[in-house]
Amino acid sequence: MEALGNATRLALYRMLVRAGEAGLSVGRIQERQGIPGSTLSHHLRRLVETGLVTQERHATTLICRAHYPAMNALIGFLADECCADALCTASPKAPGDVTDV
């Protein structure tokens, strides 16, 4: 969670999630984000260290991908914790459901 608390890293992560399994090259990410290479490297390193992003080298190109199992685990954790200490239901009601209060 801390790694995604930074606006730049969150934007990078969202970009990689949207890119899908193909991922994006570091050069393409830098073009889209318009940030210096050293800054990009720092933020990507943090996402890799936390397991949210993977990197794979193809010759001289470094491809970055969202690590979907880690993303799904994070989503699952958040969903499991939703309303854990409250007397509520986090799941949306189906159309036509009626609840007496």
C-alpha positions as CSV (number, residue, x, y, z in Angstrom):
1,M,0.0,0.0,0.0
2,E,2.8,2.4,0.8
3,A,4.3,2.0,-2.6
4,L,1.1,3.1,-4.2
5,G,0.7,6.0,-1.9
6,N,3.0,8.1,-4.1
7,A,1.1,9.8,-6.9
8,T,3.9,9.1,-9.5
9,R,4.1,5.4,-8.6
10,L,0.3,5.1,-8.6
11,A,0.2,6.6,-12.1
12,L,2.9,4.3,-13.3
13,Y,1.2,1.3,-11.8
14,R,-2.2,2.2,-13.4
15,M,-0.4,2.6,-16.7
16,L,1.1,-0.8,-16.5
17,V,-2.2,-2.4,-15.3
18,R,-3.9,-0.9,-18.3
19,A,-1.2,-2.1,-20.7
20,G,-2.0,-5.7,-19.9
21,E,0.2,-8.7,-20.2
22,A,2.3,-7.2,-23.0
23,G,3.6,-4.5,-20.6
24,L,5.5,-1.4,-21.6
25,S,9.1,-0.7,-22.3
26,V,10.8,1.7,-19.9
27,G,11.3,4.1,-22.9
28,R,7.6,4.1,-23.7
29,I,6.7,4.7,-20.0
30,Q,9.1,7.6,-19.9
31,E,7.6,9.1,-23.1
32,R,4.1,8.9,-21.6
33,Q,5.0,10.2,-18.2
34,G,7.5,12.8,-19.2
35,I,9.7,12.3,-16.1
36,P,13.5,12.0,-16.0
37,G,15.0,8.6,-16.4
38,S,16.5,8.5,-12.9
39,T,13.2,9.4,-11.3
40,L,11.4,6.8,-13.3
41,S,14.0,4.2,-12.4
42,H,13.6,5.0,-8.7
43,H,9.8,4.6,-8.8
44,L,9.9,1.4,-10.9
45,R,12.5,-0.1,-8.6
46,R,10.1,0.5,-5.6
47,L,7.2,-1.1,-7.5
48,V,9.5,-4.1,-8.4
49,E,10.7,-4.4,-4.8
50,T,7.1,-4.6,-3.5
51,G,6.2,-7.3,-6.0
52,L,3.6,-5.2,-7.8
53,V,5.7,-4.9,-11.1
54,T,8.0,-7.4,-12.9
55,Q,10.7,-6.5,-15.4
56,E,12.0,-8.6,-18.2
57,R,14.9,-7.8,-20.5
58,H,14.6,-8.3,-24.2
59,A,18.0,-7.5,-25.8
60,T,18.4,-3.8,-24.9
61,T,14.8,-3.2,-24.0
62,L,13.5,-3.5,-20.4
63,I,9.8,-4.5,-20.4
64,C,7.7,-3.7,-17.3
65,R,4.5,-5.5,-16.4
66,A,2.0,-5.3,-13.6
67,H,2.3,-8.5,-11.6
68,Y,-1.4,-9.5,-11.6
69,P,-1.2,-12.1,-8.9
70,A,0.0,-9.5,-6.5
71,M,-2.6,-7.0,-7.7
72,N,-5.3,-9.6,-7.2
73,A,-4.0,-10.5,-3.7
74,L,-4.1,-6.8,-2.8
75,I,-7.7,-6.4,-4.1
76,G,-8.7,-9.6,-2.2
77,F,-7.1,-8.3,1.0
78,L,-9.0,-5.0,0.7
79,A,-12.3,-6.7,-0.1
80,D,-11.9,-9.1,2.8
81,E,-11.2,-6.3,5.2
82,C,-14.0,-4.1,4.0
83,C,-16.4,-3.4,6.9
84,A,-14.8,-6.1,9.0
85,D,-15.3,-4.0,12.2
86,A,-18.7,-2.6,11.2
87,L,-22.2,-4.1,11.0
88,C,-22.6,-3.6,7.3
89,T,-22.6,-5.5,4.1
90,A,-20.1,-4.4,1.5
91,S,-21.7,-6.3,-1.4
92,P,-24.1,-4.2,-3.6
93,K,-27.7,-5.2,-3.6
94,A,-29.2,-6.8,-6.6
95,P,-31.9,-5.0,-8.4
96,G,-35.2,-5.7,-6.6
97,D,-33.7,-6.7,-3.3
98,V,-35.6,-5.3,-0.4
99,T,-34.0,-5.0,3.1
100,D,-36.1,-4.2,6.2
101,V,-34.3,-1.8,8.5
